[in-house]
Amino acid sequence: MTFHLAFIAERMNATALKNSVIVFRNAIIPILLALQAICLPTPAHAEDYLQCVPFARDLSGIQIYGDAHSWWDQADGRYHRGANPVEGAVLSLPGYGDMQLGHVAVVSEIVDNRNILISHANWSPINGRRGQIEHGVAAQDISPGNDWSLVRIWYAPIGKLGTTAFPVNGFIYPARPAKHAGRQWAAAKPRQERREPNRALFDRRLTTELAQVADREAPNGAESRDLIGELLDRVGN
């Protein structure tokens, strides 16, 4: 009987210990998973890289969302568009060849009527990685009419302009011009011409002032003189 009771007690202790281990395990697992998430971030996947759209939007201030090929149509009625490159404007490329989603880049400098410098993301793979940012790289107009309808763009792996001629939608101009813009903005107000002075108003003010001077300087009892006329003769019309 004593042996039987001891056996039952031993089994009960073993069961209690097992239950305690299970409870402890269930409690500690969430904590370990949380620590893992903090200390060991999830490895980057192939699609986790900087796209051209958020980079161009942040750099230019043009608030358009969606794939790059949709920017040109989305800008209609919201931003001025044109064929001339301007510092701070967005160069818009439609989908072409393997580049089905199009591309957007920001003009950083006007070199001449055929060459500009641009800043953009996710164009050249650098060190074998996509999504890289390139600042101040060359883009060249190779269109027959010098209208920026075809361009070649610097490609880092070969260290020069790429061989592909990419069609261009045009340039999307921000709401406000950047400082020291290389060209006049399409949206800018025309410079106000200098206005000629109002001669009649000038003469009336001068006559009044001269009359006041004559009244102050005329001696008491002096013969009346046309001081205003004399002074105007000296000043000239």
C-alpha positions as a Markdown table, in Angstrom:
| # | Residue | x | y | z |
|---|---|---|---|---|
| 1 | Met | 0.0 | 0.0 | 0.0 |
| 2 | Thr | 2.8 | 2.3 | 0.9 |
| 3 | Phe | 4.6 | 1.5 | -2.3 |
| 4 | His | 1.5 | 2.2 | -4.3 |
| 5 | Leu | 1.0 | 5.6 | -2.7 |
| 6 | Ala | 4.7 | 6.5 | -3.3 |
| 7 | Phe | 4.3 | 5.5 | -6.9 |
| 8 | Ile | 1.2 | 7.7 | -7.3 |
| 9 | Ala | 3.0 | 10.7 | -5.7 |
| 10 | Glu | 5.9 | 10.3 | -8.0 |
| 11 | Arg | 3.6 | 10.2 | -11.1 |
| 12 | Met | 1.8 | 13.3 | -9.8 |
| 13 | Asn | 5.1 | 15.2 | -9.3 |
| 14 | Ala | 6.3 | 14.2 | -12.8 |
| 15 | Thr | 3.0 | 15.4 | -14.3 |
| 16 | Ala | 3.2 | 18.7 | -12.4 |
| 17 | Leu | 6.8 | 19.2 | -13.5 |
| 18 | Lys | 5.8 | 18.5 | -17.1 |
| 19 | Asn | 3.0 | 20.9 | -17.0 |
| 20 | Ser | 5.3 | 23.5 | -15.5 |
| 21 | Val | 7.7 | 23.1 | -18.3 |
| 22 | Ile | 4.9 | 23.5 | -20.9 |
| 23 | Val | 3.7 | 26.6 | -19.2 |
| 24 | Phe | 7.2 | 28.1 | -19.1 |
| 25 | Arg | 7.8 | 27.2 | -22.7 |
| 26 | Asn | 4.5 | 28.8 | -23.9 |
| 27 | Ala | 5.4 | 31.9 | -21.9 |
| 28 | Ile | 9.0 | 32.3 | -23.1 |
| 29 | Ile | 8.4 | 31.6 | -26.9 |
| 30 | Pro | 6.7 | 35.0 | -27.6 |
| 31 | Ile | 9.5 | 36.8 | -25.7 |
| 32 | Leu | 12.1 | 35.0 | -27.8 |
| 33 | Leu | 10.3 | 35.8 | -31.0 |
| 34 | Ala | 10.1 | 39.5 | -30.0 |
| 35 | Leu | 13.8 | 39.6 | -29.2 |
| 36 | Gln | 14.6 | 37.9 | -32.5 |
| 37 | Ala | 12.6 | 40.5 | -34.4 |
| 38 | Ile | 14.5 | 43.3 | -32.7 |
| 39 | Cys | 18.0 | 41.9 | -32.8 |
| 40 | Leu | 17.8 | 40.0 | -36.1 |
| 41 | Pro | 15.9 | 42.0 | -38.7 |
| 42 | Thr | 14.3 | 40.1 | -41.5 |
| 43 | Pro | 16.8 | 39.7 | -44.4 |
| 44 | Ala | 16.1 | 41.9 | -47.4 |
| 45 | His | 14.4 | 40.3 | -50.3 |
| 46 | Ala | 15.3 | 41.0 | -53.9 |
| 47 | Glu | 12.3 | 43.4 | -54.3 |
| 48 | Asp | 13.3 | 45.5 | -51.3 |
| 49 | Tyr | 15.1 | 48.4 | -53.0 |
| 50 | Leu | 14.6 | 52.1 | -53.6 |
| 51 | Gln | 12.4 | 52.9 | -56.6 |
| 52 | Cys | 12.7 | 55.9 | -58.8 |
| 53 | Val | 9.3 | 57.2 | -58.0 |
| 54 | Pro | 9.6 | 58.0 | -54.2 |
| 55 | Phe | 13.1 | 59.4 | -54.8 |
| 56 | Ala | 11.9 | 61.8 | -57.5 |
| 57 | Arg | 8.8 | 62.8 | -55.5 |
| 58 | Asp | 10.9 | 63.6 | -52.4 |
| 59 | Leu | 13.6 | 65.5 | -54.4 |
| 60 | Ser | 11.3 | 67.5 | -56.7 |
| 61 | Gly | 8.4 | 68.1 | -54.4 |
| 62 | Ile | 6.0 | 67.0 | -57.1 |
| 63 | Gln | 3.2 | 65.1 | -55.3 |
| 64 | Ile | 2.4 | 62.4 | -57.8 |
| 65 | Tyr | 2.0 | 58.7 | -56.8 |
| 66 | Gly | 1.9 | 55.5 | -58.8 |
| 67 | Asp | 4.2 | 53.9 | -61.4 |
| 68 | Ala | 6.6 | 56.2 | -63.3 |
| 69 | His | 4.9 | 55.7 | -66.6 |
| 70 | Ser | 1.7 | 57.2 | -65.2 |
| 71 | Trp | 3.3 | 60.5 | -64.0 |
| 72 | Trp | 3.0 | 62.4 | -67.3 |
| 73 | Asp | -0.8 | 61.9 | -67.6 |
| 74 | Gln | -1.3 | 62.5 | -63.9 |
| 75 | Ala | 0.5 | 65.8 | -64.1 |
| 76 | Asp | -2.0 | 67.1 | -66.8 |
| 77 | Gly | -3.9 | 69.9 | -65.2 |
| 78 | Arg | -2.0 | 69.8 | -61.9 |
| 79 | Tyr | 1.6 | 70.8 | -63.0 |
| 80 | His | 3.0 | 72.6 | -66.0 |
| 81 | Arg | 4.6 | 70.3 | -68.6 |
| 82 | Gly | 6.9 | 71.0 | -71.4 |
| 83 | Ala | 9.8 | 70.0 | -73.7 |
| 84 | Asn | 12.5 | 72.2 | -72.1 |
| 85 | Pro | 14.7 | 70.9 | -69.3 |
| 86 | Val | 14.7 | 73.1 | -66.2 |
| 87 | Glu | 16.6 | 72.6 | -62.9 |
| 88 | Gly | 14.3 | 70.8 | -60.5 |
| 89 | Ala | 11.9 | 69.5 | -63.1 |
| 90 | Val | 11.2 | 65.8 | -63.5 |
| 91 | Leu | 12.2 | 64.0 | -66.7 |
| 92 | Ser | 9.4 | 61.6 | -67.5 |
| 93 | Leu | 10.1 | 58.4 | -69.5 |
| 94 | Pro | 7.2 | 56.1 | -70.7 |
| 95 | Gly | 7.4 | 52.4 | -70.5 |
| 96 | Tyr | 9.9 | 51.1 | -73.1 |
| 97 | Gly | 11.4 | 47.7 | -73.8 |
| 98 | Asp | 12.2 | 45.9 | -70.6 |
| 99 | Met | 11.5 | 49.1 | -68.7 |
| 100 | Gln | 7.7 | 48.6 | -68.7 |
| 101 | Leu | 7.0 | 50.8 | -65.7 |
| 102 | Gly | 8.7 | 53.9 | -67.1 |
| 103 | His | 11.2 | 56.0 | -65.2 |
| 104 | Val | 11.4 | 59.5 | -63.6 |
| 105 | Ala | 14.5 | 61.5 | -62.8 |
| 106 | Val | 15.1 | 65.0 | -61.5 |
| 107 | Val | 17.1 | 67.6 | -63.5 |
| 108 | Ser | 20.0 | 68.8 | -61.3 |
| 109 | Glu | 21.8 | 71.0 | -63.8 |
| 110 | Ile | 21.6 | 72.3 | -67.4 |
| 111 | Val | 24.9 | 71.9 | -69.2 |
| 112 | Asp | 23.9 | 73.0 | -72.7 |
| 113 | Asn | 21.0 | 72.6 | -75.1 |
| 114 | Arg | 21.8 | 68.9 | -75.6 |
| 115 | Asn | 23.1 | 67.9 | -72.2 |
| 116 | Ile | 21.8 | 67.9 | -68.6 |
| 117 | Leu | 22.7 | 66.3 | -65.4 |
| 118 | Ile | 20.1 | 64.3 | -63.5 |
| 119 | Ser | 19.6 | 62.6 | -60.1 |
| 120 | His | 17.6 | 59.4 | -59.9 |
| 121 | Ala | 17.3 | 56.0 | -58.3 |
| 122 | Asn | 17.1 | 52.4 | -59.4 |
| 123 | Trp | 18.7 | 53.0 | -62.9 |
| 124 | Ser | 22.2 | 51.5 | -62.8 |
| 125 | Pro | 23.0 | 48.4 | -60.7 |
| 126 | Ile | 26.0 | 49.4 | -58.6 |
| 127 | Asn | 28.2 | 46.8 | -57.0 |
| 128 | Gly | 25.6 | 44.2 | -58.2 |
| 129 | Arg | 22.8 | 45.8 | -56.3 |
| 130 | Arg | 19.6 | 47.5 | -57.7 |
| 131 | Gly | 17.9 | 50.5 | -56.2 |
| 132 | Gln | 21.0 | 52.7 | -55.9 |
| 133 | Ile | 20.9 | 56.5 | -56.0 |
| 134 | Glu | 22.9 | 58.4 | -58.6 |
| 135 | His | 23.5 | 62.2 | -58.3 |
| 136 | Gly | 24.5 | 64.5 | -61.2 |
| 137 | Val | 24.8 | 61.9 | -63.9 |
| 138 | Ala | 24.6 | 62.7 | -67.6 |
| 139 | Ala | 21.6 | 62.6 | -69.9 |
| 140 | Gln | 21.9 | 63.6 | -73.5 |
| 141 | Asp | 19.3 | 64.7 | -76.0 |
| 142 | Ile | 19.8 | 62.7 | -79.3 |
| 143 | Ser | 16.5 | 63.7 | -80.9 |
| 144 | Pro | 16.8 | 64.9 | -84.6 |
| 145 | Gly | 15.0 | 68.1 | -83.8 |
| 146 | Asn | 16.8 | 68.8 | -80.4 |
| 147 | Asp | 13.4 | 68.6 | -78.7 |
| 148 | Trp | 14.4 | 66.2 | -76.0 |
| 149 | Ser | 12.1 | 63.5 | -77.3 |
| 150 | Leu | 14.9 | 60.9 | -77.3 |
| 151 | Val | 17.7 | 60.6 | -74.7 |
| 152 | Arg | 20.6 | 58.4 | -73.7 |
| 153 | Ile | 21.4 | 58.2 | -70.0 |
| 154 | Trp | 24.6 | 57.4 | -68.1 |
| 155 | Tyr | 24.9 | 53.7 | -67.2 |
| 156 | Ala | 27.3 | 53.0 | -64.4 |
| 157 | Pro | 28.3 | 49.4 | -65.3 |
| 158 | Ile | 29.9 | 50.6 | -68.6 |
| 159 | Gly | 31.0 | 54.0 | -67.2 |
| 160 | Lys | 29.4 | 56.1 | -70.0 |
| 161 | Leu | 26.1 | 56.9 | -71.7 |
| 162 | Gly | 24.1 | 53.8 | -72.4 |
| 163 | Thr | 23.5 | 52.8 | -76.0 |
| 164 | Thr | 19.7 | 52.7 | -75.8 |
| 165 | Ala | 17.7 | 55.7 | -77.1 |
| 166 | Phe | 14.8 | 56.1 | -74.7 |
| 167 | Pro | 11.7 | 58.0 | -75.7 |
| 168 | Val | 10.7 | 60.9 | -73.5 |
| 169 | Asn | 7.3 | 62.3 | -72.5 |
| 170 | Gly | 8.8 | 65.6 | -71.5 |
| 171 | Phe | 9.5 | 67.5 | -68.3 |
| 172 | Ile | 7.1 | 68.1 | -65.4 |
| 173 | Tyr | 7.7 | 71.4 | -63.6 |
| 174 | Pro | 7.3 | 71.9 | -59.9 |
| 175 | Ala | 4.8 | 74.5 | -58.6 |
| 176 | Arg | 7.7 | 76.8 | -57.7 |
| 177 | Pro | 11.0 | 77.3 | -59.4 |
| 178 | Ala | 14.2 | 76.1 | -57.8 |
| 179 | Lys | 16.8 | 78.8 | -56.9 |
| 180 | His | 19.2 | 79.7 | -59.6 |
| 181 | Ala | 17.2 | 77.8 | -62.2 |
| 182 | Gly | 19.0 | 77.5 | -65.5 |
| 183 | Arg | 16.0 | 78.5 | -67.6 |
| 184 | Gln | 12.8 | 80.3 | -67.1 |
| 185 | Trp | 10.0 | 78.2 | -65.7 |
| 186 | Ala | 7.0 | 77.6 | -67.8 |
| 187 | Ala | 4.8 | 78.5 | -64.9 |
| 188 | Ala | 6.6 | 81.6 | -64.0 |
| 189 | Lys | 4.9 | 85.0 | -64.3 |
| 190 | Pro | 6.3 | 87.3 | -67.0 |
| 191 | Arg | 8.7 | 89.9 | -65.7 |
| 192 | Gln | 6.9 | 93.3 | -65.2 |
| 193 | Glu | 8.1 | 96.0 | -67.5 |
| 194 | Arg | 9.3 | 99.2 | -65.9 |
| 195 | Arg | 6.6 | 101.8 | -66.0 |
| 196 | Glu | 7.2 | 105.3 | -67.3 |
| 197 | Pro | 6.7 | 108.0 | -64.7 |
| 198 | Asn | 3.4 | 110.0 | -64.8 |
| 199 | Arg | 4.6 | 113.3 | -66.1 |
| 200 | Ala | 1.4 | 115.2 | -65.5 |
| 201 | Leu | 1.3 | 114.1 | -61.9 |
| 202 | Phe | 5.0 | 115.0 | -61.5 |
| 203 | Asp | 4.3 | 118.6 | -62.9 |
| 204 | Arg | 1.4 | 119.1 | -60.5 |
| 205 | Arg | 3.4 | 118.1 | -57.5 |
| 206 | Leu | 6.3 | 120.3 | -58.6 |
| 207 | Thr | 4.0 | 123.3 | -59.1 |
| 208 | Thr | 2.5 | 122.9 | -55.7 |
| 209 | Glu | 5.9 | 122.6 | -54.0 |
| 210 | Leu | 7.3 | 125.7 | -55.9 |
| 211 | Ala | 4.2 | 127.7 | -54.9 |
| 212 | Gln | 4.8 | 126.9 | -51.3 |
| 213 | Val | 8.4 | 128.0 | -51.6 |
| 214 | Ala | 7.4 | 131.2 | -53.3 |
| 215 | Asp | 5.0 | 132.1 | -50.5 |
| 216 | Arg | 7.6 | 131.5 | -47.8 |
| 217 | Glu | 10.3 | 133.5 | -49.6 |
| 218 | Ala | 8.2 | 136.5 | -50.9 |
| 219 | Pro | 9.0 | 139.6 | -48.8 |
| 220 | Asn | 6.0 | 141.6 | -47.3 |
| 221 | Gly | 4.8 | 144.3 | -49.6 |
| 222 | Ala | 7.1 | 143.2 | -52.4 |
| 223 | Glu | 5.9 | 143.6 | -56.0 |
| 224 | Ser | 4.0 | 140.5 | -57.1 |
| 225 | Arg | 6.2 | 138.3 | -59.4 |
| 226 | Asp | 5.6 | 135.1 | -61.2 |
| 227 | Leu | 8.0 | 133.2 | -59.1 |
| 228 | Ile | 6.5 | 129.9 | -60.1 |
| 229 | Gly | 7.0 | 130.7 | -63.8 |
| 230 | Glu | 10.5 | 131.8 | -63.2 |
| 231 | Leu | 11.4 | 128.7 | -61.2 |
| 232 | Leu | 9.8 | 126.4 | -63.8 |
| 233 | Asp | 11.8 | 128.2 | -66.5 |
| 234 | Arg | 15.0 | 127.4 | -64.5 |
| 235 | Val | 14.0 | 123.8 | -63.9 |
| 236 | Gly | 12.8 | 123.2 | -67.4 |
| 237 | Asn | 9.9 | 121.1 | -68.6 |
